[in-house]
């Protein structure tokens, strides 16, 4: 956030030859800044006429030694991330943390923008759901002394605290169930193939087919973005094939909704004409016709554990990094049929 004269925190940091985190510590009277560095920063603040963010300071005053946490979410339209936010917010409040959210909509430029905004707001730590191209930004945050915890996915070649689910096993279970009720031509609508969760779910899908000796047909593994529009269009592409799949496994709840829209618009019966299993069991799954078989992952629990890890990281920046992988659960309903293979 710019100062009273339009001066940003980054401008102060650049002129003083320090990081934005160091400027933030000086502004908030953090004792870890060495005397000569503190004096240099204070001098630049005075020269440039920078005015620090008073909202953050008031929050710290009214709630004692509270911490501001920057939360970077890739798609706030996705109910899974809403569940994570609920878990984070509930347990953050109990730890005297306040959450500031940046929704970067799976866009690299927007995620960079929000990182800079949150740094200028003098946040103390970050929770991020990394997106391709984010490695350098997160590495910079760690080097500047911020506590960082990754949710839903980690980053390649970086040691960080991570909280996620077993995407491979969740996808394997979903596809194995479809095989066990008689399907052999099973399509997969994946998300963005640059995202680790997408890659892990594709691997689980392929492993289930391999286990049962079913040939992998690359023509029915389709992916674009992890959104509703992609679900609509990619399911139409699959159903327009001369030999369409008898079942579809979708990689997240938005893709599932898109696929269901296409299936229903064509008047196809589920599961008689096409079966479907989705990754993400949402509260509305029982309200669908028929109720949806889905892989359940607890976003709320991811949020709770994330706050605990962040609290530990702030208290002890030197503790070993941990990667927590939660189990998924396949919730079987009516969208696949119930006839067992071989019967």
Secondary structure, DSSP 8 states (H G I E B T S, - for coil): ---TTS--HHHHHHHHTS-HHHHHHHHTT-TTS-HHHHHHHHHHHHHHT----HHHHHHHHHTSS-EEEEEEES-TTSHHHHHHHHHHHHHHHHTTEEEEEEE-TT-HHHHHHHHHHHHHTT-SEEEE---TT-HHHHHHHHHTT-EEEEES---TT---EEEEE-HHHHHHHHHHHHHHTT---EEEEE--TTSHHHHHHHHHHHHHHHHTT----GGGEEES-SSHHHHHHHHHHHHTSTT--SEEEESSHHHHHHHHHHHHHTT--TTTT-EEEEES--TTGGGSSS--EEEE--HHHHHHHHHHHHHHHHH-TTS---EEEE--EEE--SSS----TT-
